[in-house]
């Protein structure tokens, strides 16, 4: 076999693979719209805002005694993102990073058992 015949069809056309990736990303975003801060996100937002505004939220009973926020790095990172971007944009950014991490971990797991092009299709 020559090196050209040895390559898989996926690796030969990067534009098609990029287009497929954009199509899948578009379907993903349409299927999972960002509804803002909801559910448990409200609690994390409260803890992050309490870090930013301790004078008004730091004395709240729930924040003071009902949190394990002191044992994680998420609270300070979320508070810094809120300070820089605002609550809505910080939430959207952290959701995006979370989704990238999820698909990256899925690719890494599949890559342990399959070739890179197969792992990309598997994800």
VMD Tcl script that builds the backbone (N, CA, C; Angstrom):
set m [mol new atoms 369]
animate dup $m
set s [atomselect $m all]
$s set {name element resname resid chain x y z} {
  {N N UNK 1 A 0.830 -1.176 0.000}
  {CA C UNK 1 A 0.000 0.000 0.000}
  {C C UNK 1 A 0.877 1.243 0.000}
  {N N UNK 2 A 0.490 2.210 -0.780}
  {CA C UNK 2 A 1.210 3.472 -0.782}
  {C C UNK 2 A 0.707 4.327 0.359}
  {N N UNK 3 A 1.474 5.321 0.781}
  {CA C UNK 3 A 1.020 6.174 1.890}
  {C C UNK 3 A -0.307 6.870 1.601}
  {N N UNK 4 A -0.578 7.207 0.342}
  {CA C UNK 4 A -1.845 7.875 0.014}
  {C C UNK 4 A -3.019 6.933 0.193}
  {N N UNK 5 A -2.807 5.630 -0.105}
  {CA C UNK 5 A -3.891 4.672 0.044}
  {C C UNK 5 A -4.084 4.277 1.504}
  {N N UNK 6 A -3.034 4.452 2.289}
  {CA C UNK 6 A -3.083 4.058 3.693}
  {C C UNK 6 A -3.912 5.021 4.533}
  {N N UNK 7 A -4.051 6.255 4.068}
  {CA C UNK 7 A -4.809 7.245 4.839}
  {C C UNK 7 A -6.301 6.951 4.794}
  {N N UNK 8 A -6.968 7.307 5.887}
  {CA C UNK 8 A -8.419 7.147 5.900}
  {C C UNK 8 A -9.067 8.306 5.165}
  {N N UNK 9 A -10.266 8.128 4.645}
  {CA C UNK 9 A -10.924 9.207 3.914}
  {C C UNK 9 A -11.215 10.425 4.779}
  {N N UNK 10 A -11.316 10.251 6.089}
  {CA C UNK 10 A -11.625 11.382 6.964}
  {C C UNK 10 A -10.454 12.352 7.016}
  {N N UNK 11 A -9.242 11.849 7.074}
  {CA C UNK 11 A -8.080 12.708 7.186}
  {C C UNK 11 A -7.748 13.449 5.903}
  {N N UNK 12 A -8.267 13.020 4.759}
  {CA C UNK 12 A -7.913 13.647 3.492}
  {C C UNK 12 A -8.685 14.924 3.231}
  {N N UNK 13 A -9.839 15.104 3.794}
  {CA C UNK 13 A -10.632 16.293 3.509}
  {C C UNK 13 A -10.955 17.020 4.816}
  {N N UNK 14 A -10.079 17.888 5.224}
  {CA C UNK 14 A -10.256 18.612 6.491}
  {C C UNK 14 A -11.415 19.597 6.427}
  {N N UNK 15 A -11.700 20.149 5.270}
  {CA C UNK 15 A -12.827 21.085 5.146}
  {C C UNK 15 A -14.148 20.369 5.400}
  {N N UNK 16 A -14.271 19.162 4.889}
  {CA C UNK 16 A -15.497 18.396 5.126}
  {C C UNK 16 A -15.637 18.055 6.598}
  {N N UNK 17 A -14.550 17.678 7.250}
  {CA C UNK 17 A -14.588 17.367 8.666}
  {C C UNK 17 A -14.922 18.613 9.490}
  {N N UNK 18 A -14.337 19.749 9.111}
  {CA C UNK 18 A -14.656 21.005 9.798}
  {C C UNK 18 A -16.113 21.391 9.621}
  {N N UNK 19 A -16.630 21.215 8.403}
  {CA C UNK 19 A -18.046 21.499 8.152}
  {C C UNK 19 A -18.956 20.586 8.940}
  {N N UNK 20 A -18.587 19.324 9.013}
  {CA C UNK 20 A -19.366 18.378 9.813}
  {C C UNK 20 A -19.344 18.774 11.284}
  {N N UNK 21 A -18.166 19.188 11.761}
  {CA C UNK 21 A -18.067 19.627 13.150}
  {C C UNK 21 A -18.923 20.860 13.426}
  {N N UNK 22 A -18.915 21.834 12.509}
  {CA C UNK 22 A -19.756 23.024 12.678}
  {C C UNK 22 A -21.241 22.672 12.623}
  {N N UNK 23 A -21.601 21.745 11.756}
  {CA C UNK 23 A -22.997 21.311 11.671}
  {C C UNK 23 A -23.440 20.657 12.977}
  {N N UNK 24 A -22.598 19.794 13.514}
  {CA C UNK 24 A -22.921 19.126 14.781}
  {C C UNK 24 A -22.986 20.145 15.915}
  {N N UNK 25 A -22.057 21.107 15.931}
  {CA C UNK 25 A -22.083 22.150 16.967}
  {C C UNK 25 A -23.356 22.982 16.867}
  {N N UNK 26 A -23.782 23.278 15.646}
  {CA C UNK 26 A -25.025 24.039 15.459}
  {C C UNK 26 A -26.225 23.255 15.972}
  {N N UNK 27 A -26.295 21.984 15.635}
  {CA C UNK 27 A -27.392 21.157 16.142}
  {C C UNK 27 A -27.358 21.066 17.662}
  {N N UNK 28 A -26.161 20.964 18.217}
  {CA C UNK 28 A -26.015 20.894 19.675}
  {C C UNK 28 A -26.546 22.173 20.325}
  {N N UNK 29 A -26.177 23.331 19.756}
  {CA C UNK 29 A -26.628 24.602 20.341}
  {C C UNK 29 A -28.135 24.792 20.188}
  {N N UNK 30 A -28.697 24.348 19.070}
  {CA C UNK 30 A -30.141 24.465 18.894}
  {C C UNK 30 A -30.899 23.527 19.824}
  {N N UNK 31 A -30.314 22.384 20.094}
  {CA C UNK 31 A -30.951 21.404 20.959}
  {C C UNK 31 A -30.818 21.751 22.439}
  {N N UNK 32 A -29.776 22.484 22.797}
  {CA C UNK 32 A -29.507 22.824 24.190}
  {C C UNK 32 A -29.326 24.333 24.336}
  {N N UNK 33 A -30.411 25.100 24.206}
  {CA C UNK 33 A -30.249 26.558 24.306}
  {C C UNK 33 A -29.895 26.985 25.728}
  {N N UNK 34 A -29.173 28.100 25.814}
  {CA C UNK 34 A -28.797 28.641 27.118}
  {C C UNK 34 A -29.990 29.404 27.677}
  {N N UNK 35 A -30.537 28.918 28.755}
  {CA C UNK 35 A -31.698 29.556 29.378}
  {C C UNK 35 A -31.284 30.461 30.533}
  {N N UNK 36 A -30.013 30.784 30.591}
  {CA C UNK 36 A -29.538 31.662 31.655}
  {C C UNK 36 A -29.276 30.882 32.924}
  {N N UNK 37 A -29.290 31.578 34.014}
  {CA C UNK 37 A -29.009 30.965 35.310}
  {C C UNK 37 A -30.291 30.302 35.800}
  {N N UNK 38 A -30.236 28.990 35.969}
  {CA C UNK 38 A -31.427 28.257 36.398}
  {C C UNK 38 A -31.007 27.105 37.299}
  {N N UNK 39 A -31.952 26.584 38.037}
  {CA C UNK 39 A -31.782 25.410 38.892}
  {C C UNK 39 A -30.602 25.591 39.866}
  {N N UNK 40 A -29.678 24.650 39.898}
  {CA C UNK 40 A -28.547 24.723 40.822}
  {C C UNK 40 A -27.623 25.888 40.500}
  {N N UNK 41 A -27.671 26.366 39.271}
  {CA C UNK 41 A -26.852 27.506 38.891}
  {C C UNK 41 A -27.150 28.741 39.716}
  {N N UNK 42 A -28.374 28.849 40.210}
  {CA C UNK 42 A -28.733 29.989 41.054}
  {C C UNK 42 A -27.960 29.956 42.373}
  {N N UNK 43 A -27.772 28.767 42.910}
  {CA C UNK 43 A -27.039 28.641 44.171}
  {C C UNK 43 A -25.570 29.009 43.962}
  {N N UNK 44 A -24.974 28.485 42.867}
  {CA C UNK 44 A -23.575 28.815 42.581}
  {C C UNK 44 A -23.414 30.304 42.300}
  {N N UNK 45 A -24.389 30.895 41.626}
  {CA C UNK 45 A -24.334 32.333 41.360}
  {C C UNK 45 A -24.430 33.122 42.666}
  {N N UNK 46 A -25.269 32.662 43.584}
  {CA C UNK 46 A -25.388 33.328 44.887}
  {C C UNK 46 A -24.060 33.287 45.636}
  {N N UNK 47 A -23.403 32.132 45.639}
  {CA C UNK 47 A -22.113 32.019 46.330}
  {C C UNK 47 A -21.054 32.907 45.674}
  {N N UNK 48 A -21.057 32.935 44.350}
  {CA C UNK 48 A -20.079 33.775 43.647}
  {C C UNK 48 A -20.355 35.251 43.905}
  {N N UNK 49 A -21.619 35.633 43.899}
  {CA C UNK 49 A -21.962 37.034 44.172}
  {C C UNK 49 A -21.638 37.396 45.621}
  {N N UNK 50 A -21.769 36.431 46.533}
  {CA C UNK 50 A -21.406 36.693 47.930}
  {C C UNK 50 A -19.902 36.931 48.057}
  {N N UNK 51 A -19.114 36.301 47.209}
  {CA C UNK 51 A -17.673 36.576 47.201}
  {C C UNK 51 A -17.388 37.982 46.679}
  {N N UNK 52 A -18.175 38.408 45.695}
  {CA C UNK 52 A -17.962 39.732 45.114}
  {C C UNK 52 A -18.502 40.847 45.995}
  {N N UNK 53 A -19.605 40.591 46.662}
  {CA C UNK 53 A -20.261 41.612 47.487}
  {C C UNK 53 A -20.468 41.086 48.910}
  {N N UNK 54 A -19.389 40.905 49.662}
  {CA C UNK 54 A -19.537 40.349 51.015}
  {C C UNK 54 A -20.277 41.284 51.968}
  {N N UNK 55 A -20.250 42.586 51.698}
  {CA C UNK 55 A -20.923 43.519 52.590}
  {C C UNK 55 A -22.446 43.347 52.561}
  {N N UNK 56 A -23.009 42.923 51.432}
  {CA C UNK 56 A -24.465 42.773 51.369}
  {C C UNK 56 A -24.915 41.314 51.424}
  {N N UNK 57 A -24.130 40.401 50.876}
  {CA C UNK 57 A -24.556 39.006 50.849}
  {C C UNK 57 A -23.783 38.117 51.818}
  {N N UNK 58 A -22.675 38.585 52.322}
  {CA C UNK 58 A -21.848 37.766 53.199}
  {C C UNK 58 A -22.475 37.454 54.540}
  {N N UNK 59 A -23.468 38.212 54.952}
  {CA C UNK 59 A -24.108 37.996 56.245}
  {C C UNK 59 A -25.356 37.138 56.140}
  {N N UNK 60 A -25.693 36.715 54.932}
  {CA C UNK 60 A -26.861 35.866 54.733}
  {C C UNK 60 A -26.637 34.524 55.431}
  {N N UNK 61 A -27.657 34.057 56.129}
  {CA C UNK 61 A -27.554 32.817 56.897}
  {C C UNK 61 A -27.215 31.632 56.002}
  {N N UNK 62 A -27.853 31.548 54.840}
  {CA C UNK 62 A -27.624 30.439 53.913}
  {C C UNK 62 A -26.189 30.447 53.389}
  {N N UNK 63 A -25.685 31.613 53.060}
  {CA C UNK 63 A -24.323 31.728 52.533}
  {C C UNK 63 A -23.295 31.457 53.630}
  {N N UNK 64 A -23.558 31.963 54.799}
  {CA C UNK 64 A -22.580 31.838 55.886}
  {C C UNK 64 A -22.473 30.419 56.424}
  {N N UNK 65 A -23.602 29.726 56.587}
  {CA C UNK 65 A -23.569 28.425 57.269}
  {C C UNK 65 A -23.956 27.235 56.390}
  {N N UNK 66 A -24.454 27.471 55.204}
  {CA C UNK 66 A -24.949 26.356 54.400}
  {C C UNK 66 A -24.133 26.060 53.169}
  {N N UNK 67 A -22.850 26.334 53.191}
  {CA C UNK 67 A -22.067 26.183 51.979}
  {C C UNK 67 A -20.814 25.350 52.200}
  {N N UNK 68 A -20.419 24.688 51.132}
  {CA C UNK 68 A -19.119 24.021 51.099}
  {C C UNK 68 A -18.241 24.700 50.062}
  {N N UNK 69 A -18.575 25.920 49.758}
  {CA C UNK 69 A -17.884 26.682 48.718}
  {C C UNK 69 A -16.426 26.946 49.068}
  {N N UNK 70 A -16.080 26.844 50.323}
  {CA C UNK 70 A -14.707 27.103 50.747}
  {C C UNK 70 A -13.762 25.959 50.374}
  {N N UNK 71 A -14.321 24.821 49.938}
  {CA C UNK 71 A -13.510 23.640 49.654}
  {C C UNK 71 A -13.343 23.378 48.159}
  {N N UNK 72 A -13.699 24.329 47.310}
  {CA C UNK 72 A -13.616 24.142 45.863}
  {C C UNK 72 A -12.993 25.363 45.204}
  {N N UNK 73 A -12.452 25.178 44.024}
  {CA C UNK 73 A -11.887 26.307 43.272}
  {C C UNK 73 A -12.925 26.926 42.338}
  {N N UNK 74 A -14.088 26.295 42.218}
  {CA C UNK 74 A -15.090 26.818 41.294}
  {C C UNK 74 A -15.619 28.180 41.720}
  {N N UNK 75 A -15.870 28.365 43.004}
  {CA C UNK 75 A -16.418 29.632 43.494}
  {C C UNK 75 A -15.556 30.838 43.152}
  {N N UNK 76 A -14.261 30.808 43.476}
  {CA C UNK 76 A -13.413 31.942 43.108}
  {C C UNK 76 A -13.297 32.154 41.594}
  {N N UNK 77 A -13.238 31.065 40.828}
  {CA C UNK 77 A -13.172 31.207 39.368}
  {C C UNK 77 A -14.453 31.816 38.811}
  {N N UNK 78 A -15.586 31.366 39.312}
  {CA C UNK 78 A -16.879 31.885 38.864}
  {C C UNK 78 A -17.022 33.351 39.264}
  {N N UNK 79 A -16.590 33.696 40.457}
  {CA C UNK 79 A -16.657 35.092 40.902}
  {C C UNK 79 A -15.770 35.980 40.030}
  {N N UNK 80 A -14.586 35.501 39.685}
  {CA C UNK 80 A -13.702 36.283 38.810}
  {C C UNK 80 A -14.305 36.448 37.425}
  {N N UNK 81 A -14.930 35.394 36.904}
  {CA C UNK 81 A -15.579 35.497 35.594}
  {C C UNK 81 A -16.754 36.471 35.645}
  {N N UNK 82 A -17.508 36.458 36.722}
  {CA C UNK 82 A -18.630 37.393 36.870}
  {C C UNK 82 A -18.113 38.821 36.951}
  {N N UNK 83 A -17.025 39.025 37.673}
  {CA C UNK 83 A -16.446 40.368 37.790}
  {C C UNK 83 A -16.027 40.897 36.414}
  {N N UNK 84 A -15.449 40.027 35.593}
  {CA C UNK 84 A -14.964 40.455 34.275}
  {C C UNK 84 A -16.064 40.569 33.225}
  {N N UNK 85 A -17.012 39.624 33.229}
  {CA C UNK 85 A -17.961 39.517 32.124}
  {C C UNK 85 A -19.405 39.831 32.483}
  {N N UNK 86 A -19.728 39.827 33.749}
  {CA C UNK 86 A -21.130 39.935 34.148}
  {C C UNK 86 A -21.695 38.531 34.345}
  {N N UNK 87 A -22.809 38.446 35.045}
  {CA C UNK 87 A -23.372 37.151 35.422}
  {C C UNK 87 A -23.786 36.321 34.213}
  {N N UNK 88 A -24.546 36.891 33.281}
  {CA C UNK 88 A -25.047 36.121 32.145}
  {C C UNK 88 A -23.926 35.618 31.249}
  {N N UNK 89 A -22.984 36.491 30.914}
  {CA C UNK 89 A -21.894 36.090 30.027}
  {C C UNK 89 A -20.943 35.101 30.715}
  {N N UNK 90 A -20.708 35.282 32.003}
  {CA C UNK 90 A -19.851 34.349 32.736}
  {C C UNK 90 A -20.493 32.965 32.784}
  {N N UNK 91 A -21.796 32.926 32.998}
  {CA C UNK 91 A -22.501 31.647 33.022}
  {C C UNK 91 A -22.415 30.963 31.660}
  {N N UNK 92 A -22.656 31.717 30.589}
  {CA C UNK 92 A -22.579 31.140 29.244}
  {C C UNK 92 A -21.166 30.637 28.943}
  {N N UNK 93 A -20.152 31.400 29.339}
  {CA C UNK 93 A -18.774 30.993 29.103}
  {C C UNK 93 A -18.432 29.713 29.865}
  {N N UNK 94 A -18.838 29.617 31.121}
  {CA C UNK 94 A -18.538 28.428 31.907}
  {C C UNK 94 A -19.292 27.207 31.401}
  {N N UNK 95 A -20.505 27.400 30.899}
  {CA C UNK 95 A -21.232 26.281 30.286}
  {C C UNK 95 A -20.505 25.819 29.030}
  {N N UNK 96 A -20.026 26.771 28.222}
  {CA C UNK 96 A -19.291 26.434 27.003}
  {C C UNK 96 A -18.009 25.666 27.332}
  {N N UNK 97 A -17.266 26.140 28.322}
  {CA C UNK 97 A -16.032 25.458 28.726}
  {C C UNK 97 A -16.353 24.063 29.255}
  {N N UNK 98 A -17.447 23.931 29.992}
  {CA C UNK 98 A -17.872 22.640 30.501}
  {C C UNK 98 A -18.184 21.682 29.363}
  {N N UNK 99 A -18.875 22.148 28.351}
  {CA C UNK 99 A -19.201 21.297 27.213}
  {C C UNK 99 A -17.936 20.888 26.449}
  {N N UNK 100 A -16.997 21.827 26.272}
  {CA C UNK 100 A -15.727 21.480 25.627}
  {C C UNK 100 A -14.982 20.421 26.435}
  {N N UNK 101 A -14.968 20.567 27.741}
  {CA C UNK 101 A -14.295 19.594 28.597}
  {C C UNK 101 A -14.975 18.226 28.498}
  {N N UNK 102 A -16.298 18.218 28.435}
  {CA C UNK 102 A -17.037 16.961 28.314}
  {C C UNK 102 A -16.672 16.233 27.023}
  {N N UNK 103 A -16.709 16.956 25.902}
  {CA C UNK 103 A -16.395 16.317 24.627}
  {C C UNK 103 A -14.909 15.971 24.527}
  {N N UNK 104 A -14.052 16.773 25.126}
  {CA C UNK 104 A -12.635 16.448 25.152}
  {C C UNK 104 A -12.370 15.171 25.933}
  {N N UNK 105 A -13.029 15.025 27.069}
  {CA C UNK 105 A -12.860 13.813 27.870}
  {C C UNK 105 A -13.435 12.597 27.141}
  {N N UNK 106 A -14.568 12.780 26.462}
  {CA C UNK 106 A -15.140 11.678 25.685}
  {C C UNK 106 A -14.190 11.265 24.568}
  {N N UNK 107 A -13.604 12.255 23.869}
  {CA C UNK 107 A -12.652 11.942 22.799}
  {C C UNK 107 A -11.438 11.215 23.374}
  {N N UNK 108 A -10.934 11.701 24.504}
  {CA C UNK 108 A -9.769 11.085 25.126}
  {C C UNK 108 A -10.058 9.628 25.506}
  {N N UNK 109 A -11.252 9.377 26.049}
  {CA C UNK 109 A -11.620 8.017 26.439}
  {C C UNK 109 A -11.717 7.111 25.216}
  {N N UNK 110 A -12.399 7.575 24.174}
  {CA C UNK 110 A -12.532 6.767 22.964}
  {C C UNK 110 A -11.170 6.582 22.304}
  {N N UNK 111 A -10.322 7.599 22.374}
  {CA C UNK 111 A -8.994 7.542 21.753}
  {C C UNK 111 A -8.131 6.473 22.391}
  {N N UNK 112 A -8.400 6.134 23.639}
  {CA C UNK 112 A -7.637 5.075 24.299}
  {C C UNK 112 A -7.891 3.719 23.649}
  {N N UNK 113 A -9.037 3.585 22.942}
  {CA C UNK 113 A -9.424 2.295 22.364}
  {C C UNK 113 A -9.485 2.296 20.839}
  {N N UNK 114 A -9.399 3.487 20.212}
  {CA C UNK 114 A -9.553 3.573 18.760}
  {C C UNK 114 A -8.609 4.621 18.199}
  {N N UNK 115 A -8.492 4.627 16.889}
  {CA C UNK 115 A -7.664 5.612 16.202}
  {C C UNK 115 A -8.290 7.001 16.334}
  {N N UNK 116 A -7.492 8.043 16.071}
  {CA C UNK 116 A -7.948 9.425 16.271}
  {C C UNK 116 A -9.153 9.758 15.413}
  {N N UNK 117 A -9.163 9.350 14.134}
  {CA C UNK 117 A -10.303 9.676 13.275}
  {C C UNK 117 A -11.564 8.947 13.725}
  {N N UNK 118 A -11.413 7.723 14.175}
  {CA C UNK 118 A -12.564 6.967 14.684}
  {C C UNK 118 A -13.064 7.585 15.993}
  {N N UNK 119 A -12.150 8.031 16.823}
  {CA C UNK 119 A -12.552 8.664 18.078}
  {C C UNK 119 A -13.316 9.945 17.816}
  {N N UNK 120 A -12.890 10.714 16.821}
  {CA C UNK 120 A -13.598 11.946 16.487}
  {C C UNK 120 A -15.014 11.652 16.018}
  {N N UNK 121 A -15.169 10.630 15.204}
  {CA C UNK 121 A -16.516 10.249 14.770}
  {C C UNK 121 A -17.330 9.689 15.937}
  {N N UNK 122 A -16.669 9.006 16.853}
  {CA C UNK 122 A -17.372 8.461 18.016}
  {C C UNK 122 A -17.921 9.527 18.932}
  {N N UNK 123 A -17.182 10.615 19.056}
  {CA C UNK 123 A -17.644 11.718 19.905}
  {C C UNK 123 A -18.818 12.379 19.234}
}
mol reanalyze $m
mol bondsrecalc $m
mol representation Tube
mol addrep $m
